[in-house]
Amino acid sequence: MGESGEERRHRIGDVVDDYCPHCKLLMNHGIIAVAGDEILKVRCNTCMNEHPYRHGRGPKKKDPVKAAYDELMSRPGMPRPPAPPRKGGSSDEEE
Ligand SMILES: [Zn+2]
């Protein structure tokens, strides 16, 4: 088969949208490493942070407990609720 249709390949230097873990936003990124059609690494055009390509996905969904807590906290006029319970002690962080 002799299809000559150009596929949309990603090349180094192309600009793609991706989630920047530094800006914490979907930003324009320049591709800096590819493998075949796969984008491996990108660099944020805003903060110049290099990171693996994330396929435009942000961080994992919020912890539902924390999300509810944040929502409560963002409501005006609500009394300050107690801090959400911590998850079983994998963290040593203390305030
Ligand atoms: Zn950035």
PDB file of the backbone (N, CA, C, O) and the ligand in Angstrom, with CONECT records:
HET     ZN  A 101       1
ATOM      1  N   MET A   1       0.830  -1.198   0.000  1.00  0.00           N
ATOM      2  CA  MET A   1       0.000   0.000   0.000  1.00  0.00           C
ATOM      3  C   MET A   1       0.863   1.246   0.000  1.00  0.00           C
ATOM      4  O   MET A   1       1.853   1.351   0.724  1.00  0.00           O
ATOM      5  N   GLY A   2       0.464   2.157  -0.813  1.00  0.00           N
ATOM      6  CA  GLY A   2       1.370   3.287  -0.944  1.00  0.00           C
ATOM      7  C   GLY A   2       0.818   4.595  -0.445  1.00  0.00           C
ATOM      8  O   GLY A   2       0.931   5.635  -1.095  1.00  0.00           O
ATOM      9  N   GLU A   3       0.237   4.523   0.687  1.00  0.00           N
ATOM     10  CA  GLU A   3      -0.300   5.796   1.172  1.00  0.00           C
ATOM     11  C   GLU A   3       0.833   6.773   1.475  1.00  0.00           C
ATOM     12  O   GLU A   3       1.843   6.423   2.085  1.00  0.00           O
ATOM     13  N   SER A   4       0.635   7.962   1.044  1.00  0.00           N
ATOM     14  CA  SER A   4       1.674   8.951   1.244  1.00  0.00           C
ATOM     15  C   SER A   4       1.250  10.006   2.259  1.00  0.00           C
ATOM     16  O   SER A   4       1.935  11.007   2.468  1.00  0.00           O
ATOM     17  N   GLY A   5       0.112   9.755   2.878  1.00  0.00           N
ATOM     18  CA  GLY A   5      -0.370  10.729   3.861  1.00  0.00           C
ATOM     19  C   GLY A   5       0.627  10.920   4.989  1.00  0.00           C
ATOM     20  O   GLY A   5       1.069   9.960   5.620  1.00  0.00           O
ATOM     21  N   GLU A   6       0.956  12.119   5.219  1.00  0.00           N
ATOM     22  CA  GLU A   6       1.892  12.406   6.308  1.00  0.00           C
ATOM     23  C   GLU A   6       1.203  12.206   7.639  1.00  0.00           C
ATOM     24  O   GLU A   6       0.158  12.798   7.911  1.00  0.00           O
ATOM     25  N   GLU A   7       1.793  11.375   8.456  1.00  0.00           N
ATOM     26  CA  GLU A   7       1.246  11.253   9.795  1.00  0.00           C
ATOM     27  C   GLU A   7       1.771  12.391  10.644  1.00  0.00           C
ATOM     28  O   GLU A   7       2.832  12.964  10.394  1.00  0.00           O
ATOM     29  N   ARG A   8       0.993  12.685  11.641  1.00  0.00           N
ATOM     30  CA  ARG A   8       1.450  13.738  12.535  1.00  0.00           C
ATOM     31  C   ARG A   8       2.480  13.157  13.488  1.00  0.00           C
ATOM     32  O   ARG A   8       2.141  12.544  14.500  1.00  0.00           O
ATOM     33  N   ARG A   9       3.714  13.357  13.153  1.00  0.00           N
ATOM     34  CA  ARG A   9       4.769  12.850  14.019  1.00  0.00           C
ATOM     35  C   ARG A   9       5.281  13.967  14.893  1.00  0.00           C
ATOM     36  O   ARG A   9       5.264  15.147  14.545  1.00  0.00           O
ATOM     37  N   HIS A  10       5.722  13.541  16.007  1.00  0.00           N
ATOM     38  CA  HIS A  10       6.304  14.523  16.919  1.00  0.00           C
ATOM     39  C   HIS A  10       7.794  14.582  16.670  1.00  0.00           C
ATOM     40  O   HIS A  10       8.467  13.557  16.562  1.00  0.00           O
ATOM     41  N   ARG A  11       8.285  15.771  16.581  1.00  0.00           N
ATOM     42  CA  ARG A  11       9.708  15.948  16.373  1.00  0.00           C
ATOM     43  C   ARG A  11      10.267  16.871  17.428  1.00  0.00           C
ATOM     44  O   ARG A  11       9.570  17.693  18.022  1.00  0.00           O
ATOM     45  N   ILE A  12      11.541  16.700  17.630  1.00  0.00           N
ATOM     46  CA  ILE A  12      12.210  17.598  18.562  1.00  0.00           C
ATOM     47  C   ILE A  12      12.029  19.033  18.089  1.00  0.00           C
ATOM     48  O   ILE A  12      12.246  19.355  16.920  1.00  0.00           O
ATOM     49  N   GLY A  13      11.636  19.863  18.998  1.00  0.00           N
ATOM     50  CA  GLY A  13      11.421  21.261  18.663  1.00  0.00           C
ATOM     51  C   GLY A  13       9.952  21.595  18.473  1.00  0.00           C
ATOM     52  O   GLY A  13       9.562  22.761  18.549  1.00  0.00           O
ATOM     53  N   ASP A  14       9.125  20.567  18.224  1.00  0.00           N
ATOM     54  CA  ASP A  14       7.689  20.848  18.121  1.00  0.00           C
ATOM     55  C   ASP A  14       7.151  21.316  19.462  1.00  0.00           C
ATOM     56  O   ASP A  14       7.709  21.029  20.521  1.00  0.00           O
ATOM     57  N   VAL A  15       6.069  22.033  19.380  1.00  0.00           N
ATOM     58  CA  VAL A  15       5.439  22.515  20.605  1.00  0.00           C
ATOM     59  C   VAL A  15       4.184  21.691  20.877  1.00  0.00           C
ATOM     60  O   VAL A  15       3.335  21.516  20.003  1.00  0.00           O
ATOM     61  N   VAL A  16       4.088  21.200  22.083  1.00  0.00           N
ATOM     62  CA  VAL A  16       2.918  20.430  22.488  1.00  0.00           C
ATOM     63  C   VAL A  16       2.403  20.990  23.811  1.00  0.00           C
ATOM     64  O   VAL A  16       3.128  21.632  24.570  1.00  0.00           O
ATOM     65  N   ASP A  17       1.145  20.726  24.049  1.00  0.00           N
ATOM     66  CA  ASP A  17       0.599  21.053  25.359  1.00  0.00           C
ATOM     67  C   ASP A  17       0.908  19.922  26.311  1.00  0.00           C
ATOM     68  O   ASP A  17       0.701  18.751  25.992  1.00  0.00           O
ATOM     69  N   ASP A  18       1.393  20.269  27.460  1.00  0.00           N
ATOM     70  CA  ASP A  18       1.583  19.251  28.483  1.00  0.00           C
ATOM     71  C   ASP A  18       1.464  19.907  29.846  1.00  0.00           C
ATOM     72  O   ASP A  18       1.532  21.127  29.993  1.00  0.00           O
ATOM     73  N   TYR A  19       1.287  19.059  30.819  1.00  0.00           N
ATOM     74  CA  TYR A  19       1.165  19.574  32.168  1.00  0.00           C
ATOM     75  C   TYR A  19       2.555  19.810  32.735  1.00  0.00           C
ATOM     76  O   TYR A  19       3.383  18.901  32.791  1.00  0.00           O
ATOM     77  N   CYS A  20       2.795  21.040  33.153  1.00  0.00           N
ATOM     78  CA  CYS A  20       4.091  21.357  33.751  1.00  0.00           C
ATOM     79  C   CYS A  20       3.998  21.194  35.259  1.00  0.00           C
ATOM     80  O   CYS A  20       3.200  21.869  35.910  1.00  0.00           O
ATOM     81  N   PRO A  21       4.810  20.300  35.821  1.00  0.00           N
ATOM     82  CA  PRO A  21       4.745  20.088  37.272  1.00  0.00           C
ATOM     83  C   PRO A  21       5.283  21.286  38.044  1.00  0.00           C
ATOM     84  O   PRO A  21       5.041  21.421  39.243  1.00  0.00           O
ATOM     85  N   HIS A  22       6.004  22.141  37.361  1.00  0.00           N
ATOM     86  CA  HIS A  22       6.556  23.322  38.020  1.00  0.00           C
ATOM     87  C   HIS A  22       5.532  24.450  38.028  1.00  0.00           C
ATOM     88  O   HIS A  22       5.287  25.067  39.065  1.00  0.00           O
ATOM     89  N   CYS A  23       4.935  24.716  36.872  1.00  0.00           N
ATOM     90  CA  CYS A  23       3.892  25.748  36.776  1.00  0.00           C
ATOM     91  C   CYS A  23       2.563  25.243  37.333  1.00  0.00           C
ATOM     92  O   CYS A  23       1.678  26.029  37.673  1.00  0.00           O
ATOM     93  N   LYS A  24       2.439  23.928  37.421  1.00  0.00           N
ATOM     94  CA  LYS A  24       1.190  23.304  37.850  1.00  0.00           C
ATOM     95  C   LYS A  24       0.027  23.695  36.935  1.00  0.00           C
ATOM     96  O   LYS A  24      -1.108  23.878  37.375  1.00  0.00           O
ATOM     97  N   LEU A  25       0.348  23.812  35.680  1.00  0.00           N
ATOM     98  CA  LEU A  25      -0.660  24.158  34.683  1.00  0.00           C
ATOM     99  C   LEU A  25      -0.344  23.446  33.379  1.00  0.00           C
ATOM    100  O   LEU A  25       0.772  22.978  33.153  1.00  0.00           O
ATOM    101  N   LEU A  26      -1.358  23.378  32.529  1.00  0.00           N
ATOM    102  CA  LEU A  26      -1.127  22.912  31.178  1.00  0.00           C
ATOM    103  C   LEU A  26      -0.484  24.056  30.405  1.00  0.00           C
ATOM    104  O   LEU A  26      -1.081  25.122  30.256  1.00  0.00           O
ATOM    105  N   MET A  27       0.723  23.835  29.918  1.00  0.00           N
ATOM    106  CA  MET A  27       1.479  24.888  29.276  1.00  0.00           C
ATOM    107  C   MET A  27       1.997  24.402  27.932  1.00  0.00           C
ATOM    108  O   MET A  27       1.958  23.207  27.638  1.00  0.00           O
ATOM    109  N   ASN A  28       2.478  25.325  27.124  1.00  0.00           N
ATOM    110  CA  ASN A  28       3.196  24.947  25.908  1.00  0.00           C
ATOM    111  C   ASN A  28       4.558  24.399  26.281  1.00  0.00           C
ATOM    112  O   ASN A  28       5.271  24.955  27.116  1.00  0.00           O
ATOM    113  N   HIS A  29       4.897  23.300  25.642  1.00  0.00           N
ATOM    114  CA  HIS A  29       6.193  22.680  25.883  1.00  0.00           C
ATOM    115  C   HIS A  29       6.874  22.425  24.550  1.00  0.00           C
ATOM    116  O   HIS A  29       6.222  22.095  23.559  1.00  0.00           O
ATOM    117  N   GLY A  30       8.173  22.578  24.536  1.00  0.00           N
ATOM    118  CA  GLY A  30       8.944  22.172  23.373  1.00  0.00           C
ATOM    119  C   GLY A  30       9.432  20.748  23.580  1.00  0.00           C
ATOM    120  O   GLY A  30       9.893  20.390  24.664  1.00  0.00           O
ATOM    121  N   ILE A  31       9.329  19.937  22.530  1.00  0.00           N
ATOM    122  CA  ILE A  31       9.795  18.553  22.641  1.00  0.00           C
ATOM    123  C   ILE A  31      11.321  18.538  22.598  1.00  0.00           C
ATOM    124  O   ILE A  31      11.929  19.158  21.726  1.00  0.00           O
ATOM    125  N   ILE A  32      11.928  17.839  23.530  1.00  0.00           N
ATOM    126  CA  ILE A  32      13.385  17.748  23.542  1.00  0.00           C
ATOM    127  C   ILE A  32      13.885  16.326  23.379  1.00  0.00           C
ATOM    128  O   ILE A  32      15.081  16.120  23.178  1.00  0.00           O
ATOM    129  N   ALA A  33      13.003  15.337  23.460  1.00  0.00           N
ATOM    130  CA  ALA A  33      13.423  13.958  23.216  1.00  0.00           C
ATOM    131  C   ALA A  33      12.229  13.147  22.743  1.00  0.00           C
ATOM    132  O   ALA A  33      11.148  13.209  23.328  1.00  0.00           O
ATOM    133  N   VAL A  34      12.441  12.383  21.669  1.00  0.00           N
ATOM    134  CA  VAL A  34      11.401  11.507  21.155  1.00  0.00           C
ATOM    135  C   VAL A  34      11.994  10.130  20.901  1.00  0.00           C
ATOM    136  O   VAL A  34      13.204   9.982  20.727  1.00  0.00           O
ATOM    137  N   ALA A  35      11.129   9.128  20.882  1.00  0.00           N
ATOM    138  CA  ALA A  35      11.527   7.778  20.491  1.00  0.00           C
ATOM    139  C   ALA A  35      10.452   7.271  19.549  1.00  0.00           C
ATOM    140  O   ALA A  35       9.360   6.906  19.984  1.00  0.00           O
ATOM    141  N   GLY A  36      10.758   7.247  18.263  1.00  0.00           N
ATOM    142  CA  GLY A  36       9.730   6.919  17.286  1.00  0.00           C
ATOM    143  C   GLY A  36       8.667   8.002  17.321  1.00  0.00           C
ATOM    144  O   GLY A  36       8.961   9.181  17.122  1.00  0.00           O
ATOM    145  N   ASP A  37       7.434   7.598  17.574  1.00  0.00           N
ATOM    146  CA  ASP A  37       6.347   8.577  17.643  1.00  0.00           C
ATOM    147  C   ASP A  37       6.051   8.998  19.079  1.00  0.00           C
ATOM    148  O   ASP A  37       5.155   9.801  19.340  1.00  0.00           O
ATOM    149  N   GLU A  38       6.823   8.439  19.994  1.00  0.00           N
ATOM    150  CA  GLU A  38       6.552   8.729  21.387  1.00  0.00           C
ATOM    151  C   GLU A  38       7.361   9.922  21.852  1.00  0.00           C
ATOM    152  O   GLU A  38       8.565  10.003  21.612  1.00  0.00           O
ATOM    153  N   ILE A  39       6.698  10.835  22.509  1.00  0.00           N
ATOM    154  CA  ILE A  39       7.427  11.935  23.119  1.00  0.00           C
ATOM    155  C   ILE A  39       7.978  11.455  24.457  1.00  0.00           C
ATOM    156  O   ILE A  39       7.251  10.920  25.295  1.00  0.00           O
ATOM    157  N   LEU A  40       9.265  11.657  24.632  1.00  0.00           N
ATOM    158  CA  LEU A  40       9.868  11.229  25.894  1.00  0.00           C
ATOM    159  C   LEU A  40      10.009  12.379  26.877  1.00  0.00           C
ATOM    160  O   LEU A  40       9.604  12.281  28.035  1.00  0.00           O
ATOM    161  N   LYS A  41      10.585  13.462  26.398  1.00  0.00           N
ATOM    162  CA  LYS A  41      10.834  14.580  27.304  1.00  0.00           C
ATOM    163  C   LYS A  41      10.409  15.878  26.657  1.00  0.00           C
ATOM    164  O   LYS A  41      10.485  16.050  25.441  1.00  0.00           O
ATOM    165  N   VAL A  42       9.970  16.765  27.482  1.00  0.00           N
ATOM    166  CA  VAL A  42       9.566  18.085  27.010  1.00  0.00           C
ATOM    167  C   VAL A  42      10.143  19.143  27.950  1.00  0.00           C
ATOM    168  O   VAL A  42      10.566  18.862  29.072  1.00  0.00           O
ATOM    169  N   ARG A  43      10.138  20.367  27.438  1.00  0.00           N
ATOM    170  CA  ARG A  43      10.588  21.474  28.275  1.00  0.00           C
ATOM    171  C   ARG A  43       9.529  22.568  28.236  1.00  0.00           C
ATOM    172  O   ARG A  43       9.081  22.994  27.171  1.00  0.00           O
ATOM    173  N   CYS A  44       9.151  22.998  29.404  1.00  0.00           N
ATOM    174  CA  CYS A  44       8.133  24.032  29.517  1.00  0.00           C
ATOM    175  C   CYS A  44       8.656  25.325  28.917  1.00  0.00           C
ATOM    176  O   CYS A  44       9.749  25.787  29.247  1.00  0.00           O
ATOM    177  N   ASN A  45       7.860  25.896  28.034  1.00  0.00           N
ATOM    178  CA  ASN A  45       8.278  27.154  27.408  1.00  0.00           C
ATOM    179  C   ASN A  45       8.154  28.335  28.357  1.00  0.00           C
ATOM    180  O   ASN A  45       8.652  29.425  28.077  1.00  0.00           O
ATOM    181  N   THR A  46       7.499  28.111  29.460  1.00  0.00           N
ATOM    182  CA  THR A  46       7.297  29.211  30.402  1.00  0.00           C
ATOM    183  C   THR A  46       8.388  29.251  31.465  1.00  0.00           C
ATOM    184  O   THR A  46       8.955  30.307  31.744  1.00  0.00           O
ATOM    185  N   CYS A  47       8.676  28.098  32.053  1.00  0.00           N
ATOM    186  CA  CYS A  47       9.663  28.100  33.136  1.00  0.00           C
ATOM    187  C   CYS A  47      10.922  27.331  32.756  1.00  0.00           C
ATOM    188  O   CYS A  47      11.861  27.257  33.548  1.00  0.00           O
ATOM    189  N   MET A  48      10.954  26.763  31.562  1.00  0.00           N
ATOM    190  CA  MET A  48      12.116  26.039  31.056  1.00  0.00           C
ATOM    191  C   MET A  48      12.426  24.770  31.850  1.00  0.00           C
ATOM    192  O   MET A  48      13.526  24.223  31.763  1.00  0.00           O
ATOM    193  N   ASN A  49      11.462  24.320  32.607  1.00  0.00           N
ATOM    194  CA  ASN A  49      11.647  23.078  33.357  1.00  0.00           C
ATOM    195  C   ASN A  49      11.532  21.893  32.405  1.00  0.00           C
ATOM    196  O   ASN A  49      10.586  21.805  31.623  1.00  0.00           O
ATOM    197  N   GLU A  50      12.503  20.981  32.477  1.00  0.00           N
ATOM    198  CA  GLU A  50      12.444  19.780  31.655  1.00  0.00           C
ATOM    199  C   GLU A  50      11.867  18.642  32.477  1.00  0.00           C
ATOM    200  O   GLU A  50      12.205  18.464  33.647  1.00  0.00           O
ATOM    201  N   HIS A  51      10.997  17.880  31.847  1.00  0.00           N
ATOM    202  CA  HIS A  51      10.410  16.750  32.570  1.00  0.00           C
ATOM    203  C   HIS A  51       9.902  15.742  31.562  1.00  0.00           C
ATOM    204  O   HIS A  51       9.719  16.072  30.390  1.00  0.00           O
ATOM    205  N   PRO A  52       9.671  14.506  32.006  1.00  0.00           N
ATOM    206  CA  PRO A  52       9.114  13.515  31.087  1.00  0.00           C
ATOM    207  C   PRO A  52       7.749  13.961  30.591  1.00  0.00           C
ATOM    208  O   PRO A  52       6.991  14.613  31.309  1.00  0.00           O
ATOM    209  N   TYR A  53       7.455  13.604  29.369  1.00  0.00           N
ATOM    210  CA  TYR A  53       6.155  13.967  28.802  1.00  0.00           C
ATOM    211  C   TYR A  53       5.056  13.273  29.585  1.00  0.00           C
ATOM    212  O   TYR A  53       5.139  12.082  29.884  1.00  0.00           O
ATOM    213  N   ARG A  54       4.047  14.024  29.903  1.00  0.00           N
ATOM    214  CA  ARG A  54       2.987  13.499  30.765  1.00  0.00           C
ATOM    215  C   ARG A  54       1.687  13.320  30.009  1.00  0.00           C
ATOM    216  O   ARG A  54       0.642  13.112  30.627  1.00  0.00           O
ATOM    217  N   HIS A  55       1.723  13.395  28.707  1.00  0.00           N
ATOM    218  CA  HIS A  55       0.513  13.224  27.900  1.00  0.00           C
ATOM    219  C   HIS A  55      -0.584  14.190  28.337  1.00  0.00           C
ATOM    220  O   HIS A  55      -1.772  13.871  28.281  1.00  0.00           O
ATOM    221  N   GLY A  56      -0.173  15.346  28.760  1.00  0.00           N
ATOM    222  CA  GLY A  56      -1.147  16.379  29.100  1.00  0.00           C
ATOM    223  C   GLY A  56      -1.898  16.128  30.389  1.00  0.00           C
ATOM    224  O   GLY A  56      -2.828  16.857  30.735  1.00  0.00           O
ATOM    225  N   ARG A  57      -1.490  15.103  31.088  1.00  0.00           N
ATOM    226  CA  ARG A  57      -2.234  14.794  32.303  1.00  0.00           C
ATOM    227  C   ARG A  57      -1.600  15.478  33.500  1.00  0.00           C
ATOM    228  O   ARG A  57      -0.378  15.568  33.625  1.00  0.00           O
ATOM    229  N   GLY A  58      -2.443  15.939  34.345  1.00  0.00           N
ATOM    230  CA  GLY A  58      -1.984  16.554  35.576  1.00  0.00           C
ATOM    231  C   GLY A  58      -1.690  15.501  36.626  1.00  0.00           C
ATOM    232  O   GLY A  58      -1.634  14.307  36.330  1.00  0.00           O
ATOM    233  N   PRO A  59      -1.508  15.942  37.823  1.00  0.00           N
ATOM    234  CA  PRO A  59      -1.260  15.011  38.909  1.00  0.00           C
ATOM    235  C   PRO A  59      -2.493  14.167  39.166  1.00  0.00           C
ATOM    236  O   PRO A  59      -3.579  14.448  38.658  1.00  0.00           O
ATOM    237  N   LYS A  60      -2.305  13.125  39.965  1.00  0.00           N
ATOM    238  CA  LYS A  60      -3.421  12.263  40.299  1.00  0.00           C
ATOM    239  C   LYS A  60      -4.557  13.060  40.910  1.00  0.00           C
ATOM    240  O   LYS A  60      -4.379  14.162  41.429  1.00  0.00           O
ATOM    241  N   LYS A  61      -5.726  12.458  40.824  1.00  0.00           N
ATOM    242  CA  LYS A  61      -6.876  13.115  41.441  1.00  0.00           C
ATOM    243  C   LYS A  61      -6.603  13.353  42.907  1.00  0.00           C
ATOM    244  O   LYS A  61      -5.899  12.606  43.586  1.00  0.00           O
ATOM    245  N   LYS A  62      -7.197  14.425  43.345  1.00  0.00           N
ATOM    246  CA  LYS A  62      -7.020  14.762  44.756  1.00  0.00           C
ATOM    247  C   LYS A  62      -7.563  13.664  45.643  1.00  0.00           C
ATOM    248  O   LYS A  62      -8.516  12.960  45.308  1.00  0.00           O
ATOM    249  N   ASP A  63      -6.937  13.552  46.751  1.00  0.00           N
ATOM    250  CA  ASP A  63      -7.477  12.729  47.809  1.00  0.00           C
ATOM    251  C   ASP A  63      -8.876  13.257  48.138  1.00  0.00           C
ATOM    252  O   ASP A  63      -9.018  14.443  48.439  1.00  0.00           O
ATOM    253  N   PRO A  64      -9.914  12.409  48.089  1.00  0.00           N
ATOM    254  CA  PRO A  64     -11.273  12.919  48.303  1.00  0.00           C
ATOM    255  C   PRO A  64     -11.446  13.586  49.655  1.00  0.00           C
ATOM    256  O   PRO A  64     -12.201  14.549  49.790  1.00  0.00           O
ATOM    257  N   VAL A  65     -10.754  13.077  50.645  1.00  0.00           N
ATOM    258  CA  VAL A  65     -10.855  13.705  51.965  1.00  0.00           C
ATOM    259  C   VAL A  65     -10.288  15.106  51.917  1.00  0.00           C
ATOM    260  O   VAL A  65     -10.877  16.051  52.440  1.00  0.00           O
ATOM    261  N   LYS A  66      -9.145  15.224  51.287  1.00  0.00           N
ATOM    262  CA  LYS A  66      -8.506  16.538  51.198  1.00  0.00           C
ATOM    263  C   LYS A  66      -9.330  17.463  50.314  1.00  0.00           C
ATOM    264  O   LYS A  66      -9.449  18.654  50.602  1.00  0.00           O
ATOM    265  N   ALA A  67      -9.901  16.920  49.234  1.00  0.00           N
ATOM    266  CA  ALA A  67     -10.714  17.747  48.344  1.00  0.00           C
ATOM    267  C   ALA A  67     -11.907  18.306  49.084  1.00  0.00           C
ATOM    268  O   ALA A  67     -12.245  19.480  48.933  1.00  0.00           O
ATOM    269  N   ALA A  68     -12.545  17.474  49.881  1.00  0.00           N
ATOM    270  CA  ALA A  68     -13.695  17.944  50.659  1.00  0.00           C
ATOM    271  C   ALA A  68     -13.246  18.989  51.661  1.00  0.00           C
ATOM    272  O   ALA A  68     -13.941  19.978  51.896  1.00  0.00           O
ATOM    273  N   TYR A  69     -12.113  18.772  52.233  1.00  0.00           N
ATOM    274  CA  TYR A  69     -11.574  19.713  53.213  1.00  0.00           C
ATOM    275  C   TYR A  69     -11.277  21.050  52.534  1.00  0.00           C
ATOM    276  O   TYR A  69     -11.631  22.113  53.043  1.00  0.00           O
ATOM    277  N   ASP A  70     -10.622  20.975  51.381  1.00  0.00           N
ATOM    278  CA  ASP A  70     -10.300  22.203  50.663  1.00  0.00           C
ATOM    279  C   ASP A  70     -11.573  22.950  50.269  1.00  0.00           C
ATOM    280  O   ASP A  70     -11.629  24.179  50.318  1.00  0.00           O
ATOM    281  N   GLU A  71     -12.584  22.190  49.880  1.00  0.00           N
ATOM    282  CA  GLU A  71     -13.818  22.842  49.475  1.00  0.00           C
ATOM    283  C   GLU A  71     -14.445  23.549  50.666  1.00  0.00           C
ATOM    284  O   GLU A  71     -14.904  24.687  50.564  1.00  0.00           O
ATOM    285  N   LEU A  72     -14.457  22.863  51.778  1.00  0.00           N
ATOM    286  CA  LEU A  72     -14.986  23.481  52.990  1.00  0.00           C
ATOM    287  C   LEU A  72     -14.225  24.754  53.317  1.00  0.00           C
ATOM    288  O   LEU A  72     -14.811  25.785  53.649  1.00  0.00           O
ATOM    289  N   MET A  73     -12.926  24.659  53.216  1.00  0.00           N
ATOM    290  CA  MET A  73     -12.088  25.796  53.576  1.00  0.00           C
ATOM    291  C   MET A  73     -12.300  26.977  52.636  1.00  0.00           C
ATOM    292  O   MET A  73     -12.098  28.132  53.011  1.00  0.00           O
ATOM    293  N   SER A  74     -12.710  26.666  51.402  1.00  0.00           N
ATOM    294  CA  SER A  74     -12.861  27.743  50.429  1.00  0.00           C
ATOM    295  C   SER A  74     -14.219  28.422  50.542  1.00  0.00           C
ATOM    296  O   SER A  74     -14.455  29.448  49.905  1.00  0.00           O
ATOM    297  N   ARG A  75     -15.095  27.868  51.333  1.00  0.00           N
ATOM    298  CA  ARG A  75     -16.409  28.487  51.468  1.00  0.00           C
ATOM    299  C   ARG A  75     -16.350  29.637  52.459  1.00  0.00           C
ATOM    300  O   ARG A  75     -15.814  29.503  53.559  1.00  0.00           O
ATOM    301  N   PRO A  76     -16.901  30.753  52.056  1.00  0.00           N
ATOM    302  CA  PRO A  76     -16.914  31.882  52.989  1.00  0.00           C
ATOM    303  C   PRO A  76     -17.871  31.610  54.129  1.00  0.00           C
ATOM    304  O   PRO A  76     -18.906  30.964  53.961  1.00  0.00           O
ATOM    305  N   GLY A  77     -17.516  32.102  55.256  1.00  0.00           N
ATOM    306  CA  GLY A  77     -18.429  32.051  56.393  1.00  0.00           C
ATOM    307  C   GLY A  77     -18.521  30.706  57.081  1.00  0.00           C
ATOM    308  O   GLY A  77     -19.323  30.530  57.998  1.00  0.00           O
ATOM    309  N   MET A  78     -17.705  29.753  56.647  1.00  0.00           N
ATOM    310  CA  MET A  78     -17.751  28.462  57.320  1.00  0.00           C
ATOM    311  C   MET A  78     -16.772  28.470  58.482  1.00  0.00           C
ATOM    312  O   MET A  78     -15.674  29.019  58.388  1.00  0.00           O
ATOM    313  N   PRO A  79     -17.186  27.855  59.571  1.00  0.00           N
ATOM    314  CA  PRO A  79     -16.215  27.715  60.657  1.00  0.00           C
ATOM    315  C   PRO A  79     -15.087  26.816  60.211  1.00  0.00           C
ATOM    316  O   PRO A  79     -15.275  25.923  59.386  1.00  0.00           O
ATOM    317  N   ARG A  80     -13.936  27.054  60.752  1.00  0.00           N
ATOM    318  CA  ARG A  80     -12.773  26.293  60.334  1.00  0.00           C
ATOM    319  C   ARG A  80     -12.913  24.856  60.804  1.00  0.00           C
ATOM    320  O   ARG A  80     -12.953  24.600  62.007  1.00  0.00           O
ATOM    321  N   PRO A  81     -12.989  23.923  59.881  1.00  0.00           N
ATOM    322  CA  PRO A  81     -13.142  22.528  60.284  1.00  0.00           C
ATOM    323  C   PRO A  81     -11.819  21.962  60.773  1.00  0.00           C
ATOM    324  O   PRO A  81     -10.748  22.501  60.493  1.00  0.00           O
ATOM    325  N   PRO A  82     -11.917  20.880  61.499  1.00  0.00           N
ATOM    326  CA  PRO A  82     -10.659  20.243  61.933  1.00  0.00           C
ATOM    327  C   PRO A  82      -9.895  19.693  60.746  1.00  0.00           C
ATOM    328  O   PRO A  82     -10.480  19.426  59.696  1.00  0.00           O
ATOM    329  N   ALA A  83      -8.634  19.526  60.899  1.00  0.00           N
ATOM    330  CA  ALA A  83      -7.815  18.993  59.825  1.00  0.00           C
ATOM    331  C   ALA A  83      -8.278  17.586  59.486  1.00  0.00           C
ATOM    332  O   ALA A  83      -8.759  16.851  60.348  1.00  0.00           O
ATOM    333  N   PRO A  84      -8.127  17.225  58.225  1.00  0.00           N
ATOM    334  CA  PRO A  84      -8.531  15.863  57.846  1.00  0.00           C
ATOM    335  C   PRO A  84      -7.628  14.846  58.519  1.00  0.00           C
ATOM    336  O   PRO A  84      -6.474  15.131  58.840  1.00  0.00           O
ATOM    337  N   PRO A  85      -8.170  13.664  58.726  1.00  0.00           N
ATOM    338  CA  PRO A  85      -7.341  12.627  59.361  1.00  0.00           C
ATOM    339  C   PRO A  85      -6.183  12.242  58.462  1.00  0.00           C
ATOM    340  O   PRO A  85      -6.314  12.210  57.238  1.00  0.00           O
ATOM    341  N   ARG A  86      -5.079  11.958  59.063  1.00  0.00           N
ATOM    342  CA  ARG A  86      -3.928  11.547  58.277  1.00  0.00           C
ATOM    343  C   ARG A  86      -4.062  10.085  57.896  1.00  0.00           C
ATOM    344  O   ARG A  86      -4.678   9.291  58.606  1.00  0.00           O
ATOM    345  N   LYS A  87      -3.487   9.757  56.786  1.00  0.00           N
ATOM    346  CA  LYS A  87      -3.471   8.350  56.401  1.00  0.00           C
ATOM    347  C   LYS A  87      -2.421   7.617  57.202  1.00  0.00           C
ATOM    348  O   LYS A  87      -1.429   8.189  57.654  1.00  0.00           O
ATOM    349  N   GLY A  88      -2.672   6.332  57.361  1.00  0.00           N
ATOM    350  CA  GLY A  88      -1.809   5.481  58.193  1.00  0.00           C
ATOM    351  C   GLY A  88      -0.347   5.705  57.957  1.00  0.00           C
ATOM    352  O   GLY A  88       0.110   5.821  56.819  1.00  0.00           O
ATOM    353  N   GLY A  89       0.368   5.763  59.023  1.00  0.00           N
ATOM    354  CA  GLY A  89       1.654   6.446  59.148  1.00  0.00           C
ATOM    355  C   GLY A  89       2.761   6.095  58.182  1.00  0.00           C
ATOM    356  O   GLY A  89       3.767   5.519  58.596  1.00  0.00           O
ATOM    357  N   SER A  90       2.615   6.415  56.930  1.00  0.00           N
ATOM    358  CA  SER A  90       3.759   6.252  56.048  1.00  0.00           C
ATOM    359  C   SER A  90       4.588   7.523  55.991  1.00  0.00           C
ATOM    360  O   SER A  90       5.661   7.554  55.389  1.00  0.00           O
ATOM    361  N   SER A  91       4.081   8.562  56.619  1.00  0.00           N
ATOM    362  CA  SER A  91       4.788   9.842  56.553  1.00  0.00           C
ATOM    363  C   SER A  91       5.261  10.253  57.928  1.00  0.00           C
ATOM    364  O   SER A  91       4.552  10.104  58.924  1.00  0.00           O
ATOM    365  N   ASP A  92       6.444  10.759  57.961  1.00  0.00           N
ATOM    366  CA  ASP A  92       6.976  11.241  59.235  1.00  0.00           C
ATOM    367  C   ASP A  92       6.794  12.733  59.412  1.00  0.00           C
ATOM    368  O   ASP A  92       7.201  13.311  60.420  1.00  0.00           O
ATOM    369  N   GLU A  93       6.178  13.343  58.418  1.00  0.00           N
ATOM    370  CA  GLU A  93       6.075  14.791  58.486  1.00  0.00           C
ATOM    371  C   GLU A  93       5.245  15.234  59.673  1.00  0.00           C
ATOM    372  O   GLU A  93       4.151  14.729  59.927  1.00  0.00           O
ATOM    373  N   GLU A  94       5.786  16.165  60.367  1.00  0.00           N
ATOM    374  CA  GLU A  94       5.053  16.775  61.470  1.00  0.00           C
ATOM    375  C   GLU A  94       5.086  18.266  61.290  1.00  0.00           C
ATOM    376  O   GLU A  94       6.009  18.828  60.702  1.00  0.00           O
ATOM    377  N   GLU A  95       4.044  18.900  61.818  1.00  0.00           N
ATOM    378  CA  GLU A  95       4.061  20.359  61.687  1.00  0.00           C
ATOM    379  C   GLU A  95       4.632  20.968  62.936  1.00  0.00           C
ATOM    380  O   GLU A  95       4.736  22.191  63.035  1.00  0.00           O
TER     381      GLU A  95
HETATM  382 ZN    ZN A 101       6.545  25.389  33.585  1.00  0.00          ZN2+
END
